[in-house]
Amino acid sequence: MAKKTIKKVVLAYSGGLDTSIILKWLQDEYQCEVVTFTADLGQGEELEPARQKAIDLGIKAENIFILDLREEFVKEFVFPMFRANAIYEGEYLLGTSIARPLIAKKQIEIAKQVGADAVSHGATGKGNDQVRFELGYLSLYPEITVIAPWREWDLNSRTKLLEYAKTHGINIDGRGKPKPYSMDANLLHISYEGEHLEDPFAEPEEDMWLWTTTPEKAPDTPEYITIDYKKGDPVAINGEAMSPATLLKTLNDYGNKHGIGRVDIVENRYVGMKARGCYETPGGTIMLKAHRAIESITLDREEAHLKDELMPKYAKLIYTGYWWSPERKMMQAAIDATQEQVDGEVKLKLYKGNVTVVGRKSDKSLYSEAHSTFEADTVYNQADAEGFIRLNALRFIIEGKKQPERISLMMKTNEEK
């Protein structure tokens, strides 16, 4: 099938081997003008070399965009997700997933700004990221053309990529050397996939973990911190107010020091296969524990339980790339409505891979010591519980009288088990 005529394309560009080859490939295959976009999401890498790399590949200076998105990333994407206590398949805190809609949004903004008729990414045809990027693109700019080189070219091995780089004079600066793992990082997490980890029974090598101290070597003395919350978002650590990105970076530092936030999981990818991944999410692990703690005293019971029922669906929407969908926005509005009274302070103990809640308080707390005490009180009549129980048991009582044979069958079945 003939390629569509493309005049200008915005490429999500890291400056690494794959996206540098994609840049050159787009120029050759589509004979189009390429605009590069590099996002600073707090991944801890120096991004300015990507600018020079793009210039070396013939990109005009005005077509190179390097944006610091750290504050927007945490405030507008990470925090809303954590208001929901979102976690995928019981363990994954969605560090890669939540970054993709922001990258897609900025790519589309740049495409409109420079008059591009296409966008491109370096995600492979096997992973979730191609779905996340492209659902974002098409949600925000339905007319845009998407170019996914990994679904078009025949450069399907690292050897072929290196040969292409050599043939076309692409300076790889040692980046073409095989990496032990496929990794992704931002302020929320770092992930590891591939190589040694493709055997789900093989234990990760200790030197794989780049962010966190191994729990065995973490400090022998626990460290206590407090996190202040306002409308469901953390706003201060140990009484010091911080911006969203600074706060998450600070929590990362605490978590890294104490070996907090490592997980090793086999997850179900949206495209169909299972994949083994390891993740370090130190600050996010602390934040999730603290948020649930402050909610425990500020949310009504049924409100909290309904949130827990919604959470797996919400988490799945983020994992599968539906951040911009009407249903995610609807759920976000409901979740955010529950957070109006989620203010207060949580005290945590950090120790050798564990984060433990040891205290929580709020001026808006629904906890009533007068009602909960085991000592004498004047606000709760324990005799009221009898009527409460009998009303809740009423259908059982009626059933037992009207259908006694059913009750007998249930008892017999249980005895046989």
MARSEPA-313812 format. One record per residue (C-alpha): residue in one letter; x, y negated, z negated. Coordinates in Angstrom, 3 decimals, decimal comma. Layout:
a X Y Z
...
END
This chain:
m 0,000 0,000 0,000
a 1,381 -3,401 0,961
k 2,449 -5,695 -1,824
k 0,322 -8,746 -2,480
t 1,989 -12,017 -1,550
i 3,233 -13,636 -4,740
k 4,668 -17,132 -4,837
k 5,607 -17,489 -8,498
v 5,691 -15,016 -11,402
v 6,234 -15,510 -15,147
l 8,354 -12,706 -16,581
a 8,463 -11,751 -20,275
y 12,252 -11,831 -20,510
s 14,561 -10,668 -23,302
g 17,857 -11,000 -21,474
g 18,565 -7,307 -21,909
l 19,322 -4,712 -19,259
d 15,761 -3,785 -18,313
t 14,310 -7,272 -17,977
s 17,414 -8,593 -16,214
i 17,009 -5,864 -13,617
i 13,289 -6,631 -13,395
l 14,122 -10,296 -12,761
k 16,365 -9,414 -9,807
w 13,924 -6,762 -8,571
l 11,060 -9,283 -8,525
q 13,171 -11,686 -6,499
d 14,039 -8,988 -3,966
e 10,802 -7,013 -3,773
y 8,341 -9,894 -3,902
q 10,552 -12,677 -2,493
c 9,045 -14,968 -5,138
e 10,127 -17,643 -7,585
v 10,654 -16,230 -11,084
v 9,974 -18,093 -14,334
t 11,371 -16,512 -17,516
f 9,706 -16,618 -20,922
t 11,563 -15,546 -24,053
a 9,701 -15,467 -27,378
d 11,368 -16,001 -30,745
l 9,231 -13,940 -33,125
g 11,915 -13,687 -35,781
q 13,576 -10,614 -34,304
g 16,927 -11,751 -35,660
e 18,709 -12,007 -32,309
e 20,379 -15,022 -30,764
l 18,117 -15,961 -27,874
e 20,081 -18,727 -26,191
p 22,260 -16,230 -24,263
a 19,067 -15,247 -22,437
r 18,998 -18,773 -20,986
q 22,499 -18,450 -19,505
k 21,731 -14,950 -18,277
a 18,679 -16,264 -16,425
i 20,711 -19,131 -14,915
d 23,352 -16,627 -13,769
l 20,588 -14,727 -11,978
g 19,559 -17,846 -10,083
i 16,715 -19,151 -12,252
k 16,302 -22,917 -12,319
a 16,677 -24,573 -15,726
e 13,130 -25,932 -15,574
n 11,862 -22,379 -15,059
i 13,343 -21,045 -18,293
f 11,130 -21,095 -21,386
i 12,456 -20,084 -24,827
l 9,811 -20,720 -27,501
d 10,054 -20,531 -31,281
l 6,784 -18,796 -32,170
r 7,601 -17,638 -35,696
e 5,144 -19,850 -37,574
e 2,322 -19,306 -35,094
f 2,979 -15,563 -35,115
v 2,610 -15,243 -38,881
k -0,146 -17,812 -39,435
e -2,421 -16,992 -36,492
f -1,794 -13,272 -36,007
v -0,121 -11,553 -38,982
f -2,131 -13,275 -41,724
p -5,550 -12,694 -40,117
m -4,646 -9,022 -39,699
f -3,601 -8,724 -43,333
r -6,863 -10,305 -44,494
a -8,398 -7,105 -43,136
n -5,792 -4,880 -44,877
a -5,311 -3,337 -41,434
i -3,346 -0,112 -41,233
y -3,439 2,372 -38,337
e -3,782 6,091 -39,075
g -3,065 5,571 -42,746
e 0,522 4,309 -42,480
y 1,384 2,031 -39,539
l 1,200 -1,686 -40,347
l 0,943 -2,600 -36,644
g 4,126 -4,655 -36,391
t 4,606 -4,232 -32,629
s 0,896 -4,231 -31,831
i 0,174 -7,626 -33,384
a 3,007 -9,368 -31,520
r 1,781 -8,481 -28,028
p -1,333 -10,697 -27,894
l 0,734 -13,757 -28,775
i 3,316 -12,997 -26,085
a 0,508 -12,471 -23,572
k -1,132 -15,749 -24,606
k 2,065 -17,758 -24,136
q 2,811 -16,106 -20,804
i -0,589 -17,114 -19,516
e -0,193 -20,662 -20,858
i 3,128 -20,956 -19,017
a 1,643 -19,429 -15,865
k -1,065 -22,074 -15,829
q 1,451 -24,813 -16,628
v 3,802 -23,944 -13,756
g 1,147 -22,803 -11,302
a 2,206 -19,155 -11,216
d -0,040 -16,599 -9,576
a 1,406 -13,557 -11,380
v 2,879 -12,364 -14,662
s 5,206 -9,435 -15,294
h 6,392 -7,353 -18,248
g 8,958 -4,626 -18,917
a 6,693 -2,079 -20,616
t 6,821 1,465 -19,274
g 3,907 3,451 -17,879
k 3,966 5,818 -20,875
g 3,475 3,415 -23,738
n 0,856 1,298 -25,459
d 2,477 -2,045 -24,673
q 1,465 -2,084 -21,007
v -2,158 -1,878 -22,162
r -1,733 -4,524 -24,858
f -0,033 -7,008 -22,530
e -2,396 -6,541 -19,630
l -5,621 -6,582 -21,637
g -4,356 -9,887 -23,016
y -3,495 -11,306 -19,601
l -6,806 -10,385 -18,052
s -8,833 -11,543 -21,042
l -7,237 -14,988 -20,933
y -6,829 -15,410 -17,151
p -8,949 -12,941 -15,151
e -7,590 -14,170 -11,808
i -3,942 -13,476 -12,636
t -2,005 -10,752 -10,814
v -0,030 -8,371 -13,037
i 3,235 -6,813 -11,884
a 4,410 -3,797 -13,907
p 7,713 -2,695 -12,330
w 7,930 0,579 -14,252
r 4,751 1,676 -12,464
e 6,132 0,701 -9,043
w 9,856 1,261 -8,753
d 11,903 4,467 -8,647
l 14,466 3,294 -11,218
n 13,268 5,925 -13,655
s 16,522 6,666 -15,478
r 19,241 4,696 -17,237
t 21,746 5,907 -14,660
k 19,685 4,404 -11,823
l 19,253 1,169 -13,789
l 23,011 0,868 -14,291
e 23,653 1,590 -10,613
y 21,160 -1,090 -9,628
a 22,805 -3,580 -12,002
k 26,241 -2,810 -10,573
t 25,051 -3,015 -6,971
h 23,376 -6,380 -7,530
g 26,096 -7,919 -9,705
i 24,028 -8,085 -12,869
n 26,248 -8,653 -15,897
i 25,011 -6,293 -18,576
d 27,584 -7,279 -21,260
g 27,712 -3,784 -22,684
r 23,932 -3,589 -22,985
g 23,822 -0,754 -20,503
k 25,371 1,649 -22,988
p 22,838 4,198 -24,191
k 21,173 3,120 -27,396
p 20,426 5,780 -29,996
y 16,837 4,550 -30,255
s 14,282 2,388 -28,501
m 13,740 -0,505 -30,902
d 11,403 -3,461 -31,283
a 11,695 -6,143 -33,947
n 9,933 -9,263 -35,146
l 9,357 -10,965 -38,495
l 6,913 -8,262 -39,549
h 8,875 -5,109 -38,752
i 11,459 -3,158 -36,811
s 10,599 0,095 -35,047
y 12,608 3,079 -33,831
e 11,598 5,669 -31,216
g 13,272 8,202 -28,932
e 16,456 10,272 -28,938
h 16,978 12,079 -32,281
l 13,438 11,169 -33,355
e 11,805 13,052 -30,490
d 12,077 16,182 -32,635
p 9,345 15,516 -35,230
f 11,052 17,884 -37,692
a 14,416 16,102 -37,564
e 15,059 13,764 -40,481
p 16,088 10,234 -39,449
e 19,774 9,554 -39,902
e 20,431 7,120 -42,709
d 22,428 4,765 -40,490
m 19,380 4,347 -38,246
w 17,674 2,086 -40,791
l 18,912 -1,456 -40,139
w 16,812 -3,583 -42,489
t 16,370 -1,783 -45,775
t 18,716 -0,477 -48,424
t 18,221 3,231 -48,969
p 16,059 3,551 -52,111
e 18,704 5,711 -53,805
k 21,182 2,825 -53,547
a 18,727 0,044 -54,351
p 19,212 -1,885 -57,631
d 18,741 0,152 -60,795
t 16,848 -2,703 -62,439
p 13,286 -3,550 -61,363
e 12,606 -7,051 -60,075
y 9,353 -8,904 -60,753
i 7,811 -11,433 -58,375
t 4,506 -13,268 -58,128
i 2,549 -14,114 -54,982
d -0,107 -16,859 -54,956
y -3,105 -16,501 -52,640
k -5,476 -19,066 -51,162
k -8,486 -17,938 -49,102
g -6,885 -14,547 -48,586
d -3,490 -15,768 -47,361
p -0,253 -15,797 -49,385
v 0,938 -19,361 -49,946
a 3,697 -19,181 -52,580
i 6,263 -16,824 -54,112
n 7,233 -17,282 -57,749
g 5,335 -20,565 -57,734
e 7,235 -21,997 -54,741
a 5,010 -23,001 -51,818
m 6,273 -21,764 -48,447
s 5,273 -21,876 -44,794
p 3,862 -18,593 -43,426
a 7,048 -17,569 -41,605
t 9,301 -18,528 -44,516
l 7,095 -16,614 -46,936
l 7,195 -13,446 -44,850
k 10,958 -13,775 -44,375
t 11,357 -14,117 -48,155
l 9,236 -11,038 -48,801
n 11,342 -9,178 -46,231
d 14,450 -10,087 -48,192
y 12,933 -8,745 -51,406
g 11,753 -5,581 -49,691
n 15,055 -5,007 -47,929
k 16,933 -5,341 -51,217
h 14,760 -2,755 -52,952
g 14,362 -0,258 -50,091
i 10,658 -0,948 -49,571
g 8,672 -0,376 -46,392
r 10,105 2,670 -44,620
v 7,664 5,018 -42,883
d 8,113 7,987 -40,564
i 4,960 8,899 -38,621
v 3,617 10,744 -35,608
e 0,938 8,489 -34,147
n -1,684 8,938 -31,466
r -0,905 6,596 -28,585
y -3,787 5,035 -26,676
v -2,570 6,511 -23,385
g -3,010 10,037 -24,723
m 0,179 11,568 -26,088
k 1,473 11,745 -29,638
a 4,677 9,844 -30,433
r 6,994 9,924 -33,402
g 8,124 6,548 -34,700
c 9,927 5,162 -37,704
y 9,215 1,697 -39,031
e 10,585 -0,733 -41,574
t 7,962 -3,232 -42,725
p 9,323 -4,492 -46,051
g 7,506 -7,799 -46,470
g 4,296 -6,460 -44,988
t 4,265 -3,513 -47,388
i 4,538 -5,894 -50,338
m 1,926 -8,211 -48,862
l -0,624 -5,442 -48,286
k -0,319 -4,235 -51,882
a -0,654 -7,754 -53,258
h -3,639 -8,643 -51,075
r -5,602 -5,605 -52,137
a -4,816 -6,462 -55,753
i -6,173 -10,011 -55,562
e -9,228 -8,757 -53,668
s -9,888 -6,233 -56,432
i -10,871 -9,020 -58,831
t -12,391 -11,550 -56,418
l -14,532 -9,478 -54,015
d -17,956 -8,064 -54,798
r -18,056 -4,249 -54,811
e -20,197 -3,782 -51,703
e -18,323 -6,531 -49,886
a -15,029 -4,765 -50,593
h -16,388 -1,361 -49,638
l -17,812 -2,638 -46,347
k -14,439 -4,205 -45,539
d -12,789 -0,825 -46,108
e -15,279 0,794 -43,737
l -14,589 -1,810 -41,039
m -10,816 -1,687 -41,407
p -10,032 1,484 -39,387
k -12,029 0,162 -36,438
y -10,357 -3,241 -36,722
a -6,894 -1,638 -36,923
k -7,614 0,527 -33,892
l -8,646 -2,541 -31,884
i -5,287 -4,160 -32,605
y -3,322 -0,970 -31,933
t -5,015 -0,438 -28,584
g -4,664 -4,039 -27,412
y -8,133 -5,492 -27,962
w -7,118 -8,551 -29,992
w -8,910 -10,875 -27,563
s -12,065 -8,768 -27,397
p -15,470 -10,081 -28,560
e -15,759 -7,252 -31,080
r -12,416 -8,077 -32,745
k -13,403 -11,749 -32,982
m -16,762 -10,772 -34,451
m -15,113 -8,550 -37,041
q -12,552 -11,254 -37,813
a -15,337 -13,739 -38,557
a -16,918 -11,275 -40,987
i -13,577 -10,499 -42,624
d -12,650 -14,173 -42,955
a -16,015 -14,902 -44,593
t -15,080 -12,472 -47,376
q -11,857 -14,364 -48,061
e -13,364 -17,696 -49,187
q -12,995 -16,787 -52,863
v -9,793 -14,726 -52,576
d -7,590 -17,097 -54,570
g -5,215 -16,279 -57,392
e -1,900 -14,781 -58,403
v -0,527 -11,232 -58,253
k 2,456 -9,959 -60,221
l 4,487 -7,142 -58,668
k 7,342 -4,889 -59,724
l 9,837 -3,918 -56,997
y 11,942 -0,856 -57,675
k 13,697 1,724 -55,495
g 11,326 1,875 -52,558
n 8,199 1,175 -54,565
v 6,034 -1,894 -55,006
t 3,729 -1,715 -58,020
v 0,999 -4,149 -59,003
v 1,409 -5,015 -62,682
g -0,919 -8,001 -62,977
r -3,487 -10,124 -61,207
k -5,454 -13,236 -62,190
s -7,812 -15,739 -60,587
d -10,055 -18,621 -61,607
k -12,631 -16,945 -59,341
s -12,233 -13,480 -60,818
l -15,340 -11,284 -61,069
y -13,687 -9,194 -63,759
s -15,564 -9,550 -67,057
e -13,735 -8,311 -70,121
a -16,960 -8,696 -72,138
h -18,697 -6,167 -69,891
s -15,749 -3,805 -69,403
t -14,439 -3,543 -72,968
f -14,484 -0,264 -74,884
e -14,995 -2,267 -78,043
a -18,324 -3,566 -79,344
d -20,032 -6,112 -77,100
t -23,202 -8,163 -76,971
v -23,733 -8,399 -73,184
y -24,332 -4,805 -72,101
n -27,052 -2,483 -73,364
q -25,772 1,047 -72,837
a -29,305 2,428 -73,118
d -30,083 0,733 -69,784
a -27,903 3,334 -68,061
e -30,484 6,084 -68,684
g -33,097 4,440 -66,464
f -30,452 3,585 -63,874
i -29,387 7,234 -63,667
r -32,951 8,618 -63,538
l -33,927 6,215 -60,747
n -30,886 7,234 -58,714
a -31,665 10,905 -59,391
l -35,358 10,567 -58,555
r -35,081 12,151 -55,093
f -33,148 15,082 -56,581
i -35,827 15,553 -59,246
i -38,610 15,543 -56,645
e -36,705 17,926 -54,385
g -36,056 20,308 -57,268
k -39,757 20,464 -58,065
k -41,036 20,641 -54,478
q -38,310 22,803 -52,873
p -36,768 24,897 -55,681
e -35,733 27,626 -53,220
r -33,416 25,140 -51,469
i -31,678 24,323 -54,757
s -31,266 28,040 -55,469
l -29,762 28,596 -52,003
m -27,278 25,764 -52,512
m -26,180 27,207 -55,857
k -25,806 30,687 -54,378
t -23,721 29,387 -51,483
n -21,375 27,576 -53,858
e -20,978 30,698 -56,018
e -20,034 32,747 -52,957
k -17,337 30,235 -52,048
END
